[in-house]
Each structure stands twice: as C-alpha cells, then as structure tokens.
Amino acid sequence: MNRNPGPPSGEGSREPSAGREPFAEDSPGPVPSTDRASSPADEPTGLVDYDWAVLRVVPRVHLGACVNVAVVLHARRAGFLGMRALSDEAHLRERVPGLDARLILRYLQAFEAVCRGEEDPTAGHAAVGLAPPSERFHWLTAPRSDVLQSSPVHGGLTLDPTEALERLYREQVDPSASLPGAVATPPGDR
C-alpha cells in the first residue's frame, strides 16, 4: 500500500511541455568558456596566469603548526620564477623560537639558489639547478616531511608577476615588508 502517492498526474507536477527544456525560462544562458590553453597574446588584457605557494617552517612536524617564511611564484608563459623569503636571522629567530634560525636561513638560501637556477654541488641541489623553471618550481613546492614545507599550490592572474610576488609576500608572510627583495629568474634564462 502506497502511503504517500504524491500529486495526481497533471496536478502540481512541473513536467516540461513537449519539445521544451525544463525551466528554460530560468536559464541564464551560456557560460563563457575559460580556456587556459590560450596564449597571453590572445588575451586583450595582457593578464598572465601564475602558480604560487607559501614556504613555511613547521617547528614540530608531528603537530603540523607552521610559520610562513617565503612565497614562490611561477608564471610559465612569462618565463618567471621568483621567490621572496625572510632573510633576517633575528626576525626568523623571533618568529620560530626554539629552532636554529641560522639553519632555517641556510635552507631558505638553498631554495633561493634553486629558484635562480644556480648549480651548487656543495649544497646538494646541483641537478635541480640545471632543470627548467617549471621543474624547479615543482621541486620547491613538492610535499616534504621536513622543517621547511610548502603549502598547496594556488593559481592567479596578474599583469606583472614581480608585483604579484611582492603582494603575496606582504599578505602571506610579512605585512610590514616594503622594500623589494625578490629572487627571480628573468624571462629567457634557463
């Protein structure tokens, strides 16, 4: 026995009429396509897409708490790979008490060298320094179980990747930052 049969056929039902899509009058129309494969020259605005991530110190990996210390930004089409990091040992010591600030600073300097594409066999990243910028970005932002880790990678659009890097650094790492100090791979390098 059916206890709740619903409305009788034809009463209160919103079935479409023959040859008509249901609720077509409420449809906003077609949604414009956002094709990420188009080139910057196709864009009248000159916007460049980029990927970015925050590098953070995780003082106690088992707890997962973190302190943001750098931002890495990669705009493949613009040939840009840049990193902006805290570079003052006293500031690092203040932000991550109880850790060796000098060691964290050395880690950040090694990451900056990778970002620039430097080959330094003594630092243990010579092979990464030879890689193209996109591979270096992926190396810098790869998941690690270490004191220096990357956030998930995010995306954005900008007219100027250097300005975007500075803005993200101020927003994510150091709101008091005013002087530029980005490490970047100029377009055309490796």
N, C-alpha and C positions, 0 to 999 in steps of 0.2 A: 504494500500500500504506500503510495507517494504522499507524504505529509505536506510538502511544500512544492506544489506543481509550478509556481511562477505565474506570470500573466498569461492569459489565454492568447493564442496565436492572433497577431494583428493588433492587440491592445498593449500599449506601453512598450512594445519592442522597437528598437531603433535599427531595423534592418535597412540596408541601402536599397534604393529603388533600382530597378533594372538598368544596367549599363552605367551606374554611377558609383564612384568610390565612397566608402562610408565616411561621413563627416568631412567631405571635401571642402565645404564652405569654411571650416575652421583651420584649414591648412595654410601656413604662412607662405607657401611657395617653395621653390627650390633653394637649397642651401648652397652658397658658393663653395666651390672646391678649393681646398688649400693644398696645392701640390708642392711638397717640399723639394721635389726634384728640379724645380725651375731654377734657372741661374739668376744671380744678382742683377745681371744686365736686363733680365725680363721684368724685374721689379721697378716700377717707376719711382718708388720711394727711396731706393738705394739701401734698404734695410738688409743687414747681413744676419743670418742665423748663427747662433753660437751655443756651445755647451759649457757648463761650468759646474764646479764642485767646491766645497769647503774642505780644507785640510784641518783636522782637529787633533789635539792631543787628548789621548784617553789615559789619564793617570793610572786608573785601576781598570784594566781591560775587563776583568770579571764583573765589574759593576756597571760598565757602559757609560758612565758620566764622561762628558767631554768638554773641552775648551777650544773654541775656534781660533786658529792661528794663521790661516792663509786661505787664499782663494786662487783657483786655477781656472783659466778661461781659454777655450779653443774655438776659433772661428775658422773652420776649414776652408771655406770659399775665399776668405780674406787672407789666408796663409798666416794666421795669427795664433800664437800660443803664448800666453802670458801667465805670470804668477805674481801675486803680491802677498808678502808674508811679514809677520812681525820680525823685526831684525834687532831689537834691543834686548840684550840679555837680562837687564834689570826688569824690564816690562814683562818678559817671559817668566822670570822668577816670581814676580808679583801675581801673575795670572795662574800659574801652576806651581803653587808652593809644594815643597816636598820632593820635587823632581829635579834632576840635574838640568838646569836651564841651558848650560853650555852644550850639553849633548843634544838637546832638542834643537838648539840653534844650528848645530852641525848637520842634523838631519834635514832641517829646512834649507840650509845652504846646498846640500846634495840634491834635494828636489829642485831647487832653482837652477843648478847646473844641468840637470836632466832637461828642464824646461828650455834652457838656452841651446841645448844640443851639444854640450861640451863633452869631450871624451876625457875621462879621468880614471885611468886604470887603478889608481890607488884608492879611489872612492868606491869601487866595486860596481860602477854603473857604466862602464865604457861602451858596452854593446848597446845599451839603451840610448846613449847619447848619439849613436850613429843612425838611429831609427828616424823616420819622418815624423813631423809634428803630431799627426793623429795617433800614431803608435805611442809616442812619448806621453801624450795626454792620457791614453788608456792605461799606460803603466803607472802614471802618477795617481790615477783615480781608481786603480784596481783594489778590490777588497783585501784587507790585511788584518791579521791579528797581531797588531803591534801597537806601540805607544803613539805613533803617528798614523792616523787613518783618514780615509776620505768619506765624505757624505755621499749619498746617492747623487748621480749626475742630473742636472736640471738643464732646461733649454731656455732660450730667449732670442729676441731680435734687437738689433741695435744699428745705429748709423756709424758708430765708432767703437770698436772692441776695446781700445785702451780706456776710454771713458767708462764703458760698462764694467771693466775690471775694477777701476777705482771706486765706482759707485757700489759695487758688490762688496768690496773690501770694507768700505765705510759702514755698510749696512750689516754685514755678517761678522766682521772681525773687530774693527776698531773705529767707533763712531767719531773719535777725536782726530782721526787722521786727516791731514790737509795737504801735505806735500806728496807729490807723486814719487813712487819708488818701485814701480813695476819692473819685473824682469820679463822681457818679451822676445820672441823670435820675430824679427822683421819679416814682412812678406818677401818671399823669394828665397829665404835661407832654408836649406835642407827641407 
